[in-house]
Amino acid sequence: MPASCPRRFALALLGSQLLGLPVSAALAESVSCHVTYGGETRLVQAQPVASPYAVPVEKIGSYFLFRVVFQKEPADLAAIKVYVLAARDIGPTPIHQATHAYPPLTMKAAPWGFTGVNQVYEPLRDGELRYWCEWSGAGRQS
């Protein structure tokens, strides 16, 4: 489990208490991305955030950085964005970005979530990062 998950849970819990919502309402919507690299699959989860700038990256292997930004408000900026960056000596370098509408279009029989399978190649070691993301919440159906 990523180190940021307990912190996200605590923030959601605090936010729900401040708004007078039950905890389940605060955690009802989330995005879970299944990230595979080097034979290892991990789950990267994201809850809604007020500012995309505070969302940390998740280190995947020695080359990739993975980031999911789930923003619901303001309505004109609402989206789910997935970033893959290369961890280079000169700093993080964006190599892939995908933007999905909020709420995402979901299909009941979709085996790879609302994103489908995405593959990002590592040019230095000829490796590949694969990911797909699923939605937990009241999304729109196709």
N, CA, C and O atoms as CSV, one atom per row, in Angstrom:
chain,resi,resn,atom,element,x,y,z
A,1,MET,N,N,0.849,-1.175,0.000
A,1,MET,CA,C,0.000,0.000,0.000
A,1,MET,C,C,0.892,1.234,0.000
A,1,MET,O,O,1.817,1.308,0.809
A,2,PRO,N,N,0.649,2.210,-0.880
A,2,PRO,CA,C,1.472,3.415,-0.913
A,2,PRO,C,C,1.384,4.164,0.410
A,2,PRO,O,O,0.352,4.153,1.081
A,3,ALA,N,N,2.496,4.820,0.772
A,3,ALA,CA,C,2.545,5.556,2.038
A,3,ALA,C,C,1.527,6.674,2.090
A,3,ALA,O,O,1.104,7.070,3.177
A,4,SER,N,N,1.120,7.196,0.938
A,4,SER,CA,C,0.188,8.318,0.921
A,4,SER,C,C,-1.259,7.889,1.181
A,4,SER,O,O,-2.099,8.743,1.468
A,5,CYS,N,N,-1.578,6.587,1.088
A,5,CYS,CA,C,-2.957,6.127,1.285
A,5,CYS,C,C,-3.483,6.403,2.691
A,5,CYS,O,O,-4.603,6.900,2.814
A,6,PRO,N,N,-2.725,6.104,3.776
A,6,PRO,CA,C,-3.253,6.436,5.099
A,6,PRO,C,C,-3.483,7.939,5.260
A,6,PRO,O,O,-4.450,8.353,5.900
A,7,ARG,N,N,-2.609,8.750,4.688
A,7,ARG,CA,C,-2.770,10.197,4.765
A,7,ARG,C,C,-4.025,10.624,4.011
A,7,ARG,O,O,-4.775,11.471,4.496
A,8,ARG,N,N,-4.262,10.057,2.842
A,8,ARG,CA,C,-5.468,10.390,2.076
A,8,ARG,C,C,-6.724,9.986,2.836
A,8,ARG,O,O,-7.720,10.710,2.844
A,9,PHE,N,N,-6.663,8.810,3.479
A,9,PHE,CA,C,-7.808,8.362,4.260
A,9,PHE,C,C,-8.068,9.325,5.412
A,9,PHE,O,O,-9.214,9.687,5.676
A,10,ALA,N,N,-7.004,9.738,6.097
A,10,ALA,CA,C,-7.158,10.664,7.223
A,10,ALA,C,C,-7.730,12.001,6.752
A,10,ALA,O,O,-8.592,12.576,7.417
A,11,LEU,N,N,-7.254,12.497,5.608
A,11,LEU,CA,C,-7.777,13.756,5.074
A,11,LEU,C,C,-9.248,13.620,4.684
A,11,LEU,O,O,-10.042,14.528,4.927
A,12,ALA,N,N,-9.609,12.491,4.081
A,12,ALA,CA,C,-11.012,12.274,3.713
A,12,ALA,C,C,-11.880,12.186,4.953
A,12,ALA,O,O,-12.992,12.712,4.981
A,13,LEU,N,N,-11.369,11.520,5.979
A,13,LEU,CA,C,-12.106,11.405,7.237
A,13,LEU,C,C,-12.301,12.775,7.869
A,13,LEU,O,O,-13.408,13.109,8.292
A,14,LEU,N,N,-11.238,13.573,7.938
A,14,LEU,CA,C,-11.327,14.913,8.502
A,14,LEU,C,C,-12.288,15.775,7.700
A,14,LEU,O,O,-13.121,16.481,8.269
A,15,GLY,N,N,-12.172,15.719,6.369
A,15,GLY,CA,C,-13.069,16.499,5.518
A,15,GLY,C,C,-14.518,16.101,5.702
A,15,GLY,O,O,-15.401,16.958,5.709
A,16,SER,N,N,-14.771,14.824,5.850
A,16,SER,CA,C,-16.151,14.374,6.037
A,16,SER,C,C,-16.705,14.851,7.373
A,16,SER,O,O,-17.886,15.181,7.479
A,17,GLN,N,N,-15.852,14.886,8.392
A,17,GLN,CA,C,-16.303,15.360,9.694
A,17,GLN,C,C,-16.593,16.856,9.650
A,17,GLN,O,O,-17.567,17.313,10.247
A,18,LEU,N,N,-15.758,17.626,8.948
A,18,LEU,CA,C,-15.970,19.064,8.842
A,18,LEU,C,C,-17.249,19.391,8.078
A,18,LEU,O,O,-17.932,20.368,8.384
A,19,LEU,N,N,-17.565,18.572,7.089
A,19,LEU,CA,C,-18.758,18.811,6.280
A,19,LEU,C,C,-19.990,18.126,6.849
A,19,LEU,O,O,-21.094,18.309,6.337
A,20,GLY,N,N,-19.812,17.349,7.892
A,20,GLY,CA,C,-20.941,16.648,8.497
A,20,GLY,C,C,-21.414,15.463,7.671
A,20,GLY,O,O,-22.571,15.056,7.781
A,21,LEU,N,N,-20.534,14.903,6.840
A,21,LEU,CA,C,-20.890,13.761,5.997
A,21,LEU,C,C,-20.441,12.474,6.663
A,21,LEU,O,O,-19.483,12.477,7.435
A,22,PRO,N,N,-21.121,11.373,6.373
A,22,PRO,CA,C,-20.607,10.099,6.858
A,22,PRO,C,C,-19.296,9.766,6.143
A,22,PRO,O,O,-19.068,10.211,5.018
A,23,VAL,N,N,-18.445,8.990,6.792
A,23,VAL,CA,C,-17.149,8.638,6.214
A,23,VAL,C,C,-17.315,7.972,4.862
A,23,VAL,O,O,-16.526,8.231,3.953
A,24,SER,N,N,-18.323,7.119,4.704
A,24,SER,CA,C,-18.518,6.408,3.431
A,24,SER,C,C,-18.771,7.385,2.288
A,24,SER,O,O,-18.372,7.104,1.158
A,25,ALA,N,N,-19.424,8.526,2.541
A,25,ALA,CA,C,-19.668,9.513,1.495
A,25,ALA,C,C,-18.368,10.164,1.058
A,25,ALA,O,O,-18.183,10.450,-0.125
A,26,ALA,N,N,-17.456,10.405,2.014
A,26,ALA,CA,C,-16.183,11.036,1.686
A,26,ALA,C,C,-15.305,10.110,0.847
A,26,ALA,O,O,-14.518,10.578,0.024
A,27,LEU,N,N,-15.435,8.797,1.051
A,27,LEU,CA,C,-14.598,7.840,0.347
A,27,LEU,C,C,-15.329,7.159,-0.807
A,27,LEU,O,O,-14.790,6.236,-1.419
A,28,ALA,N,N,-16.535,7.596,-1.108
A,28,ALA,CA,C,-17.354,6.913,-2.102
A,28,ALA,C,C,-16.759,6.978,-3.498
A,28,ALA,O,O,-16.843,6.003,-4.244
A,29,GLU,N,N,-16.173,8.083,-3.862
A,29,GLU,CA,C,-15.612,8.213,-5.203
A,29,GLU,C,C,-14.095,8.075,-5.141
A,29,GLU,O,O,-13.422,8.736,-4.350
A,30,SER,N,N,-13.582,7.209,-5.986
A,30,SER,CA,C,-12.135,7.047,-6.062
A,30,SER,C,C,-11.757,6.457,-7.419
A,30,SER,O,O,-12.583,5.899,-8.141
A,31,VAL,N,N,-10.485,6.606,-7.727
A,31,VAL,CA,C,-9.912,6.026,-8.934
A,31,VAL,C,C,-8.802,5.090,-8.488
A,31,VAL,O,O,-7.961,5.465,-7.671
A,32,SER,N,N,-8.797,3.881,-9.018
A,32,SER,CA,C,-7.762,2.898,-8.715
A,32,SER,C,C,-7.073,2.516,-10.013
A,32,SER,O,O,-7.705,2.024,-10.948
A,33,CYS,N,N,-5.767,2.749,-10.058
A,33,CYS,CA,C,-4.998,2.412,-11.256
A,33,CYS,C,C,-4.109,1.204,-10.963
A,33,CYS,O,O,-3.381,1.169,-9.971
A,34,HIS,N,N,-4.187,0.230,-11.842
A,34,HIS,CA,C,-3.388,-0.986,-11.750
A,34,HIS,C,C,-2.156,-0.767,-12.618
A,34,HIS,O,O,-2.253,-0.725,-13.845
A,35,VAL,N,N,-0.997,-0.627,-11.977
A,35,VAL,CA,C,0.243,-0.277,-12.670
A,35,VAL,C,C,1.173,-1.480,-12.638
A,35,VAL,O,O,1.484,-1.999,-11.567
A,36,THR,N,N,1.618,-1.925,-13.812
A,36,THR,CA,C,2.513,-3.074,-13.915
A,36,THR,C,C,3.822,-2.643,-14.554
A,36,THR,O,O,3.844,-2.005,-15.606
A,37,TYR,N,N,4.916,-3.009,-13.888
A,37,TYR,CA,C,6.253,-2.725,-14.418
A,37,TYR,C,C,7.222,-3.746,-13.833
A,37,TYR,O,O,7.203,-3.999,-12.629
A,38,GLY,N,N,8.061,-4.330,-14.669
A,38,GLY,CA,C,9.059,-5.285,-14.206
A,38,GLY,C,C,8.476,-6.510,-13.533
A,38,GLY,O,O,9.088,-7.071,-12.623
A,39,GLY,N,N,7.281,-6.939,-13.978
A,39,GLY,CA,C,6.659,-8.131,-13.422
A,39,GLY,C,C,5.906,-7.892,-12.121
A,39,GLY,O,O,5.335,-8.828,-11.562
A,40,GLU,N,N,5.894,-6.654,-11.628
A,40,GLU,CA,C,5.197,-6.322,-10.387
A,40,GLU,C,C,4.016,-5.418,-10.698
A,40,GLU,O,O,4.138,-4.457,-11.457
A,41,THR,N,N,2.872,-5.735,-10.105
A,41,THR,CA,C,1.685,-4.890,-10.266
A,41,THR,C,C,1.354,-4.267,-8.928
A,41,THR,O,O,1.331,-4.946,-7.901
A,42,ARG,N,N,1.098,-2.974,-8.946
A,42,ARG,CA,C,0.681,-2.282,-7.725
A,42,ARG,C,C,-0.544,-1.449,-8.007
A,42,ARG,O,O,-0.832,-1.112,-9.155
A,43,LEU,N,N,-1.256,-1.121,-6.962
A,43,LEU,CA,C,-2.473,-0.333,-7.064
A,43,LEU,C,C,-2.179,1.084,-6.586
A,43,LEU,O,O,-1.730,1.289,-5.458
A,44,VAL,N,N,-2.435,2.057,-7.454
A,44,VAL,CA,C,-2.276,3.465,-7.094
A,44,VAL,C,C,-3.677,4.053,-7.028
A,44,VAL,O,O,-4.405,4.046,-8.021
A,45,GLN,N,N,-4.055,4.561,-5.859
A,45,GLN,CA,C,-5.408,5.062,-5.672
A,45,GLN,C,C,-5.412,6.575,-5.552
A,45,GLN,O,O,-4.455,7.182,-5.072
A,46,ALA,N,N,-6.518,7.175,-6.002
A,46,ALA,CA,C,-6.670,8.628,-5.929
A,46,ALA,C,C,-8.090,8.974,-5.512
A,46,ALA,O,O,-9.062,8.384,-5.985
A,47,GLN,N,N,-8.181,9.935,-4.622
A,47,GLN,CA,C,-9.459,10.505,-4.226
A,47,GLN,C,C,-9.507,11.929,-4.774
A,47,GLN,O,O,-8.477,12.468,-5.181
A,48,PRO,N,N,-10.679,12.539,-4.790
A,48,PRO,CA,C,-10.782,13.909,-5.299
A,48,PRO,C,C,-9.908,14.875,-4.499
A,48,PRO,O,O,-9.798,14.765,-3.278
A,49,VAL,N,N,-9.296,15.815,-5.202
A,49,VAL,CA,C,-8.476,16.844,-4.570
A,49,VAL,C,C,-8.964,18.220,-4.997
A,49,VAL,O,O,-9.561,18.380,-6.061
A,50,ALA,N,N,-8.702,19.205,-4.154
A,50,ALA,CA,C,-9.081,20.581,-4.470
A,50,ALA,C,C,-8.058,21.233,-5.395
A,50,ALA,O,O,-8.414,22.063,-6.231
A,51,SER,N,N,-6.788,20.859,-5.250
A,51,SER,CA,C,-5.726,21.437,-6.069
A,51,SER,C,C,-4.869,20.330,-6.674
A,51,SER,O,O,-4.411,19.448,-5.948
A,52,PRO,N,N,-4.647,20.356,-7.971
A,52,PRO,CA,C,-3.828,19.311,-8.595
A,52,PRO,C,C,-2.353,19.416,-8.231
A,52,PRO,O,O,-1.608,18.450,-8.398
A,53,TYR,N,N,-1.925,20.562,-7.742
A,53,TYR,CA,C,-0.502,20.788,-7.475
A,53,TYR,C,C,0.007,20.052,-6.241
A,53,TYR,O,O,1.216,19.881,-6.083
A,54,ALA,N,N,-0.880,19.620,-5.380
A,54,ALA,CA,C,-0.469,18.937,-4.155
A,54,ALA,C,C,-0.400,17.419,-4.316
A,54,ALA,O,O,-0.015,16.724,-3.376
A,55,VAL,N,N,-0.760,16.896,-5.478
A,55,VAL,CA,C,-0.787,15.444,-5.678
A,55,VAL,C,C,0.644,14.942,-5.942
A,55,VAL,O,O,1.287,15.372,-6.900
A,56,PRO,N,N,1.132,14.036,-5.093
A,56,PRO,CA,C,2.497,13.538,-5.267
A,56,PRO,C,C,2.598,12.507,-6.388
A,56,PRO,O,O,1.592,11.962,-6.844
A,57,VAL,N,N,3.829,12.253,-6.821
A,57,VAL,CA,C,4.085,11.191,-7.790
A,57,VAL,C,C,4.434,9.923,-7.027
A,57,VAL,O,O,4.908,9.973,-5.892
A,58,GLU,N,N,4.194,8.796,-7.664
A,58,GLU,CA,C,4.515,7.480,-7.106
A,58,GLU,C,C,5.676,6.929,-7.927
A,58,GLU,O,O,5.565,6.818,-9.148
A,59,LYS,N,N,6.774,6.585,-7.286
A,59,LYS,CA,C,7.930,6.041,-7.994
A,59,LYS,C,C,7.651,4.594,-8.385
A,59,LYS,O,O,7.267,3.776,-7.549
A,60,ILE,N,N,7.849,4.292,-9.662
A,60,ILE,CA,C,7.644,2.944,-10.200
A,60,ILE,C,C,8.982,2.512,-10.804
A,60,ILE,O,O,9.390,3.029,-11.844
A,61,GLY,N,N,9.656,1.579,-10.164
A,61,GLY,CA,C,10.975,1.177,-10.632
A,61,GLY,C,C,11.968,2.323,-10.492
A,61,GLY,O,O,11.775,3.221,-9.671
A,62,SER,N,N,13.022,2.292,-11.288
A,62,SER,CA,C,14.032,3.343,-11.211
A,62,SER,C,C,13.854,4.409,-12.286
A,62,SER,O,O,14.583,5.401,-12.296
A,63,TYR,N,N,12.890,4.219,-13.197
A,63,TYR,CA,C,12.755,5.138,-14.329
A,63,TYR,C,C,11.448,5.913,-14.333
A,63,TYR,O,O,11.438,7.084,-14.715
A,64,PHE,N,N,10.353,5.303,-13.922
A,64,PHE,CA,C,9.035,5.919,-14.075
A,64,PHE,C,C,8.533,6.581,-12.796
A,64,PHE,O,O,8.825,6.136,-11.686
A,65,LEU,N,N,7.770,7.654,-12.983
A,65,LEU,CA,C,7.004,8.310,-11.932
A,65,LEU,C,C,5.562,8.320,-12.415
A,65,LEU,O,O,5.310,8.627,-13.580
A,66,PHE,N,N,4.616,7.992,-11.551
A,66,PHE,CA,C,3.209,7.853,-11.923
A,66,PHE,C,C,2.386,8.766,-11.035
A,66,PHE,O,O,2.611,8.834,-9.826
A,67,ARG,N,N,1.428,9.472,-11.632
A,67,ARG,CA,C,0.623,10.436,-10.878
A,67,ARG,C,C,-0.801,10.443,-11.412
A,67,ARG,O,O,-1.019,10.494,-12.622
A,68,VAL,N,N,-1.771,10.391,-10.496
A,68,VAL,CA,C,-3.183,10.462,-10.869
A,68,VAL,C,C,-3.788,11.678,-10.170
A,68,VAL,O,O,-3.729,11.793,-8.946
A,69,VAL,N,N,-4.368,12.577,-10.953
A,69,VAL,CA,C,-5.026,13.763,-10.407
A,69,VAL,C,C,-6.519,13.630,-10.681
A,69,VAL,O,O,-6.950,13.577,-11.833
A,70,PHE,N,N,-7.298,13.578,-9.608
A,70,PHE,CA,C,-8.748,13.426,-9.686
A,70,PHE,C,C,-9.353,14.703,-9.113
A,70,PHE,O,O,-9.372,14.900,-7.898
A,71,GLN,N,N,-9.842,15.562,-9.992
A,71,GLN,CA,C,-10.383,16.853,-9.588
A,71,GLN,C,C,-11.844,16.956,-10.004
A,71,GLN,O,O,-12.179,16.788,-11.176
A,72,LYS,N,N,-12.711,17.234,-9.031
A,72,LYS,CA,C,-14.151,17.338,-9.295
A,72,LYS,C,C,-14.617,18.788,-9.443
A,72,LYS,O,O,-15.604,19.054,-10.129
A,73,GLU,N,N,-13.925,19.707,-8.816
A,73,GLU,CA,C,-14.348,21.108,-8.825
A,73,GLU,C,C,-13.144,21.997,-9.058
A,73,GLU,O,O,-12.032,21.642,-8.667
A,74,PRO,N,N,-13.340,23.137,-9.684
A,74,PRO,CA,C,-14.582,23.653,-10.256
A,74,PRO,C,C,-15.010,22.815,-11.455
A,74,PRO,O,O,-14.198,22.121,-12.066
A,75,ALA,N,N,-16.279,22.891,-11.777
A,75,ALA,CA,C,-16.869,22.027,-12.807
A,75,ALA,C,C,-16.154,22.131,-14.145
A,75,ALA,O,O,-16.037,21.130,-14.852
A,76,ASP,N,N,-15.672,23.319,-14.512
A,76,ASP,CA,C,-15.016,23.469,-15.810
A,76,ASP,C,C,-13.617,22.833,-15.841
A,76,ASP,O,O,-13.046,22.667,-16.919
A,77,LEU,N,N,-13.065,22.479,-14.689
A,77,LEU,CA,C,-11.767,21.809,-14.625
A,77,LEU,C,C,-11.875,20.360,-14.175
A,77,LEU,O,O,-10.861,19.676,-14.033
A,78,ALA,N,N,-13.101,19.885,-13.949
A,78,ALA,CA,C,-13.295,18.521,-13.457
A,78,ALA,C,C,-12.780,17.503,-14.474
A,78,ALA,O,O,-13.184,17.515,-15.637
A,79,ALA,N,N,-11.884,16.622,-14.024
A,79,ALA,CA,C,-11.295,15.612,-14.898
A,79,ALA,C,C,-10.487,14.627,-14.056
A,79,ALA,O,O,-10.200,14.868,-12.883
A,80,ILE,N,N,-10.137,13.529,-14.680
A,80,ILE,CA,C,-9.205,12.576,-14.099
A,80,ILE,C,C,-8.025,12.528,-15.056
A,80,ILE,O,O,-8.170,12.146,-16.217
A,81,LYS,N,N,-6.858,12.917,-14.563
A,81,LYS,CA,C,-5.663,12.970,-15.406
A,81,LYS,C,C,-4.620,11.998,-14.882
A,81,LYS,O,O,-4.365,11.913,-13.680
A,82,VAL,N,N,-4.025,11.268,-15.815
A,82,VAL,CA,C,-2.981,10.308,-15.474
A,82,VAL,C,C,-1.701,10.767,-16.158
A,82,VAL,O,O,-1.676,10.997,-17.367
A,83,TYR,N,N,-0.647,10.896,-15.372
A,83,TYR,CA,C,0.651,11.329,-15.884
A,83,TYR,C,C,1.682,10.239,-15.655
A,83,TYR,O,O,1.697,9.602,-14.601
A,84,VAL,N,N,2.545,10.023,-16.643
A,84,VAL,CA,C,3.719,9.182,-16.481
A,84,VAL,C,C,4.905,10.061,-16.825
A,84,VAL,O,O,4.949,10.685,-17.885
A,85,LEU,N,N,5.870,10.100,-15.910
A,85,LEU,CA,C,7.062,10.918,-16.100
A,85,LEU,C,C,8.297,10.027,-16.039
A,85,LEU,O,O,8.279,8.964,-15.419
A,86,ALA,N,N,9.358,10.468,-16.684
A,86,ALA,CA,C,10.635,9.779,-16.600
A,86,ALA,C,C,11.454,10.448,-15.508
A,86,ALA,O,O,11.589,11.671,-15.497
A,87,ALA,N,N,12.005,9.659,-14.588
A,87,ALA,CA,C,12.874,10.182,-13.533
A,87,ALA,C,C,14.274,10.292,-14.121
A,87,ALA,O,O,15.033,9.323,-14.139
A,88,ARG,N,N,14.601,11.478,-14.597
A,88,ARG,CA,C,15.895,11.694,-15.256
A,88,ARG,C,C,16.794,12.561,-14.392
A,88,ARG,O,O,16.322,13.205,-13.455
A,89,ASP,N,N,18.082,12.581,-14.698
A,89,ASP,CA,C,19.040,13.382,-13.943
A,89,ASP,C,C,18.692,14.870,-13.981
A,89,ASP,O,O,18.965,15.596,-13.025
A,90,ILE,N,N,18.099,15.319,-15.068
A,90,ILE,CA,C,17.751,16.741,-15.205
A,90,ILE,C,C,16.430,17.076,-14.537
A,90,ILE,O,O,16.019,18.236,-14.516
A,91,GLY,N,N,15.766,16.071,-13.994
A,91,GLY,CA,C,14.484,16.254,-13.320
A,91,GLY,C,C,13.399,15.440,-13.989
A,91,GLY,O,O,13.628,14.863,-15.052
A,92,PRO,N,N,12.211,15.382,-13.384
A,92,PRO,CA,C,11.097,14.622,-13.966
A,92,PRO,C,C,10.715,15.178,-15.339
A,92,PRO,O,O,10.557,16.386,-15.514
A,93,THR,N,N,10.574,14.281,-16.295
A,93,THR,CA,C,10.236,14.665,-17.669
A,93,THR,C,C,8.943,13.978,-18.082
A,93,THR,O,O,8.883,12.749,-18.096
A,94,PRO,N,N,7.896,14.751,-18.422
A,94,PRO,CA,C,6.627,14.132,-18.845
A,94,PRO,C,C,6.801,13.332,-20.136
A,94,PRO,O,O,7.378,13.823,-21.106
A,95,ILE,N,N,6.297,12.096,-20.137
A,95,ILE,CA,C,6.356,11.287,-21.357
A,95,ILE,C,C,4.981,10.753,-21.764
A,95,ILE,O,O,4.830,10.192,-22.849
A,96,HIS,N,N,3.977,10.926,-20.893
A,96,HIS,CA,C,2.623,10.450,-21.220
A,96,HIS,C,C,1.623,11.191,-20.339
A,96,HIS,O,O,1.847,11.372,-19.142
A,97,GLN,N,N,0.509,11.619,-20.953
A,97,GLN,CA,C,-0.601,12.187,-20.196
A,97,GLN,C,C,-1.898,11.750,-20.847
A,97,GLN,O,O,-2.034,11.781,-22.070
A,98,ALA,N,N,-2.842,11.345,-20.026
A,98,ALA,CA,C,-4.176,10.995,-20.515
A,98,ALA,C,C,-5.187,11.748,-19.658
A,98,ALA,O,O,-5.076,11.778,-18.433
A,99,THR,N,N,-6.172,12.356,-20.314
A,99,THR,CA,C,-7.210,13.106,-19.616
A,99,THR,C,C,-8.544,12.441,-19.876
A,99,THR,O,O,-8.891,12.152,-21.021
A,100,HIS,N,N,-9.298,12.197,-18.801
A,100,HIS,CA,C,-10.602,11.546,-18.891
A,100,HIS,C,C,-11.647,12.438,-18.246
A,100,HIS,O,O,-11.376,13.114,-17.253
A,101,ALA,N,N,-12.837,12.433,-18.816
A,101,ALA,CA,C,-13.936,13.256,-18.307
A,101,ALA,C,C,-14.333,12.803,-16.906
A,101,ALA,O,O,-14.152,11.642,-16.537
A,102,TYR,N,N,-14.877,13.742,-16.136
A,102,TYR,CA,C,-15.455,13.409,-14.835
A,102,TYR,C,C,-16.941,13.690,-14.893
A,102,TYR,O,O,-17.339,14.780,-15.304
A,103,PRO,N,N,-17.781,12.736,-14.491
A,103,PRO,CA,C,-17.442,11.348,-14.178
A,103,PRO,C,C,-17.090,10.597,-15.452
A,103,PRO,O,O,-17.585,10.929,-16.530
A,104,PRO,N,N,-16.236,9.585,-15.331
A,104,PRO,CA,C,-15.810,8.864,-16.539
A,104,PRO,C,C,-16.931,8.013,-17.116
A,104,PRO,O,O,-17.847,7.589,-16.411
A,105,LEU,N,N,-16.831,7.782,-18.393
A,105,LEU,CA,C,-17.757,6.887,-19.070
A,105,LEU,C,C,-17.399,5.466,-18.663
A,105,LEU,O,O,-16.267,5.031,-18.876
A,106,THR,N,N,-18.337,4.741,-18.086
A,106,THR,CA,C,-18.067,3.375,-17.647
A,106,THR,C,C,-18.964,2.402,-18.392
A,106,THR,O,O,-20.101,2.719,-18.741
A,107,MET,N,N,-18.428,1.215,-18.629
A,107,MET,CA,C,-19.207,0.146,-19.255
A,107,MET,C,C,-19.152,-1.048,-18.317
A,107,MET,O,O,-18.090,-1.385,-17.793
A,108,LYS,N,N,-20.280,-1.678,-18.107
A,108,LYS,CA,C,-20.352,-2.780,-17.156
A,108,LYS,C,C,-19.424,-3.934,-17.511
A,108,LYS,O,O,-18.896,-4.582,-16.608
A,109,ALA,N,N,-19.208,-4.209,-18.775
A,109,ALA,CA,C,-18.403,-5.357,-19.178
A,109,ALA,C,C,-16.970,-4.971,-19.562
A,109,ALA,O,O,-16.252,-5.796,-20.127
A,110,ALA,N,N,-16.533,-3.735,-19.270
A,110,ALA,CA,C,-15.190,-3.304,-19.655
A,110,ALA,C,C,-14.142,-3.956,-18.744
A,110,ALA,O,O,-14.110,-3.676,-17.545
A,111,PRO,N,N,-13.291,-4.815,-19.296
A,111,PRO,CA,C,-12.316,-5.509,-18.450
A,111,PRO,C,C,-11.160,-4.619,-18.004
A,111,PRO,O,O,-10.478,-4.955,-17.036
A,112,TRP,N,N,-10.921,-3.505,-18.672
A,112,TRP,CA,C,-9.780,-2.646,-18.367
A,112,TRP,C,C,-10.213,-1.259,-17.903
A,112,TRP,O,O,-9.520,-0.277,-18.168
A,113,GLY,N,N,-11.341,-1.167,-17.220
A,113,GLY,CA,C,-11.770,0.101,-16.654
A,113,GLY,C,C,-12.088,1.158,-17.691
A,113,GLY,O,O,-12.280,0.855,-18.869
A,114,PHE,N,N,-12.142,2.409,-17.237
A,114,PHE,CA,C,-12.518,3.506,-18.130
A,114,PHE,C,C,-11.355,4.012,-18.978
A,114,PHE,O,O,-11.570,4.791,-19.907
A,115,THR,N,N,-10.123,3.584,-18.677
A,115,THR,CA,C,-8.972,4.059,-19.454
A,115,THR,C,C,-8.549,3.107,-20.559
A,115,THR,O,O,-7.878,3.510,-21.509
A,116,GLY,N,N,-8.944,1.833,-20.434
A,116,GLY,CA,C,-8.347,0.831,-21.315
A,116,GLY,C,C,-6.911,0.612,-20.873
A,116,GLY,O,O,-6.438,1.282,-19.955
A,117,VAL,N,N,-6.216,-0.309,-21.509
A,117,VAL,CA,C,-4.815,-0.575,-21.166
A,117,VAL,C,C,-3.935,0.432,-21.891
A,117,VAL,O,O,-4.052,0.616,-23.102
A,118,ASN,N,N,-3.064,1.072,-21.147
A,118,ASN,CA,C,-2.095,2.012,-21.707
A,118,ASN,C,C,-0.704,1.445,-21.502
A,118,ASN,O,O,-0.414,0.847,-20.466
A,119,GLN,N,N,0.155,1.637,-22.495
A,119,GLN,CA,C,1.522,1.144,-22.421
A,119,GLN,C,C,2.475,2.301,-22.688
A,119,GLN,O,O,2.335,3.025,-23.673
A,120,VAL,N,N,3.443,2.462,-21.795
A,120,VAL,CA,C,4.434,3.522,-21.927
A,120,VAL,C,C,5.795,2.847,-21.930
A,120,VAL,O,O,6.118,2.080,-21.023
A,121,TYR,N,N,6.597,3.135,-22.957
A,121,TYR,CA,C,7.872,2.446,-23.122
A,121,TYR,C,C,9.026,3.231,-22.521
A,121,TYR,O,O,9.055,4.461,-22.558
A,122,GLU,N,N,9.972,2.491,-21.970
A,122,GLU,CA,C,11.185,3.049,-21.399
A,122,GLU,C,C,12.302,2.876,-22.434
A,122,GLU,O,O,12.744,1.752,-22.673
A,123,PRO,N,N,12.759,3.955,-23.042
A,123,PRO,CA,C,13.714,3.822,-24.142
A,123,PRO,C,C,15.114,3.369,-23.725
A,123,PRO,O,O,15.827,2.779,-24.537
A,124,LEU,N,N,15.523,3.627,-22.491
A,124,LEU,CA,C,16.887,3.290,-22.086
A,124,LEU,C,C,17.092,1.804,-21.830
A,124,LEU,O,O,18.131,1.250,-22.188
A,125,ARG,N,N,16.101,1.150,-21.207
A,125,ARG,CA,C,16.248,-0.259,-20.846
A,125,ARG,C,C,15.272,-1.156,-21.598
A,125,ARG,O,O,15.178,-2.352,-21.323
A,126,ASP,N,N,14.562,-0.582,-22.529
A,126,ASP,CA,C,13.599,-1.322,-23.335
A,126,ASP,C,C,12.524,-1.987,-22.477
A,126,ASP,O,O,12.079,-3.094,-22.778
A,127,GLY,N,N,12.112,-1.308,-21.411
A,127,GLY,CA,C,11.060,-1.820,-20.542
A,127,GLY,C,C,9.727,-1.177,-20.892
A,127,GLY,O,O,9.653,-0.285,-21.737
A,128,GLU,N,N,8.679,-1.646,-20.228
A,128,GLU,CA,C,7.334,-1.150,-20.502
A,128,GLU,C,C,6.539,-1.045,-19.208
A,128,GLU,O,O,6.512,-1.975,-18.403
A,129,LEU,N,N,5.896,0.097,-19.022
A,129,LEU,CA,C,4.953,0.288,-17.934
A,129,LEU,C,C,3.567,0.170,-18.537
A,129,LEU,O,O,3.265,0.800,-19.551
A,130,ARG,N,N,2.723,-0.643,-17.907
A,130,ARG,CA,C,1.336,-0.796,-18.357
A,130,ARG,C,C,0.422,-0.369,-17.224
A,130,ARG,O,O,0.696,-0.642,-16.055
A,131,TYR,N,N,-0.676,0.309,-17.577
A,131,TYR,CA,C,-1.646,0.657,-16.552
A,131,TYR,C,C,-3.048,0.698,-17.121
A,131,TYR,O,O,-3.259,0.886,-18.319
A,132,TRP,N,N,-3.999,0.516,-16.221
A,132,TRP,CA,C,-5.411,0.745,-16.521
A,132,TRP,C,C,-6.062,1.190,-15.224
A,132,TRP,O,O,-5.643,0.789,-14.138
A,133,CYS,N,N,-7.088,2.021,-15.343
A,133,CYS,CA,C,-7.718,2.596,-14.166
A,133,CYS,C,C,-9.210,2.302,-14.152
A,133,CYS,O,O,-9.883,2.309,-15.183
A,134,GLU,N,N,-9.702,2.041,-12.943
A,134,GLU,CA,C,-11.129,1.788,-12.767
A,134,GLU,C,C,-11.715,2.833,-11.836
A,134,GLU,O,O,-11.010,3.453,-11.040
A,135,TRP,N,N,-13.001,3.009,-11.954
A,135,TRP,CA,C,-13.746,4.017,-11.237
A,135,TRP,C,C,-14.589,3.378,-10.152
A,135,TRP,O,O,-15.235,2.354,-10.380
A,136,SER,N,N,-14.585,3.979,-8.976
A,136,SER,CA,C,-15.487,3.577,-7.903
A,136,SER,C,C,-16.327,4.793,-7.567
A,136,SER,O,O,-15.832,5.766,-6.999
A,137,GLY,N,N,-17.572,4.734,-7.915
A,137,GLY,CA,C,-18.450,5.862,-7.658
A,137,GLY,C,C,-19.635,5.807,-8.592
A,137,GLY,O,O,-19.805,4.851,-9.349
A,138,ALA,N,N,-20.430,6.812,-8.534
A,138,ALA,CA,C,-21.624,6.893,-9.356
A,138,ALA,C,C,-21.268,7.536,-10.693
A,138,ALA,O,O,-21.552,8.714,-10.913
A,139,GLY,N,N,-20.648,6.765,-11.582
A,139,GLY,CA,C,-20.257,7.296,-12.885
A,139,GLY,C,C,-21.374,7.214,-13.896
A,139,GLY,O,O,-22.416,6.613,-13.639
A,140,ARG,N,N,-21.156,7.814,-15.035
A,140,ARG,CA,C,-22.161,7.747,-16.103
A,140,ARG,C,C,-21.952,6.475,-16.907
A,140,ARG,O,O,-20.813,6.084,-17.162
A,141,GLN,N,N,-22.999,5.849,-17.296
A,141,GLN,CA,C,-22.944,4.615,-18.065
A,141,GLN,C,C,-22.969,4.922,-19.545
A,141,GLN,O,O,-23.505,5.943,-19.977
A,142,SER,N,N,-22.380,4.021,-20.316
A,142,SER,CA,C,-22.370,4.198,-21.784
A,142,SER,C,C,-23.681,3.772,-22.377
A,142,SER,O,O,-23.861,3.847,-23.593
